[in-house]
């Protein structure tokens, strides 16, 4: 279950966060909000889409591309346990 999180205002000017598009930034913040106390969360594309954009029709391919870009920048690390991505 997600816990209350605090994001400092200066995080937006961080060198890894600055290159994110608005779409990628929204996904990244959503991941922070969904993570457990150790920073883990299910990183499956359809679950991320449902959590981040519950009322919008967002394509899974766009979510996957955004998730992969966030990982490429080093803001998250994606790993799998059996068939589930975390």
Residue pairs with C-beta under 8 A, 6 or more apart in sequence:
1 36
2 33
2 34
2 35
2 36
3 36
3 37
5 32
5 33
5 35
7 29
7 32
11 17
12 18
16 73
16 74
16 75
17 25
17 28
17 75
19 73
20 28
20 69
20 70
20 73
21 66
23 62
23 66
24 66
24 69
24 70
26 52
26 53
27 48
27 52
27 63
27 66
27 67
27 70
28 70
28 75
28 76
30 48
30 51
30 52
31 41
31 43
31 48
31 70
31 76
34 41
34 51
35 41
40 86
41 86
42 84
42 85
42 86
43 67
43 76
43 78
43 85
43 86
44 84
44 85
45 60
45 63
45 64
45 67
46 60
48 63
48 67
49 58
49 60
49 63
52 58
52 63
67 76
67 78
70 76
71 77
71 78
78 85
78 86
79 85
79 86
80 86
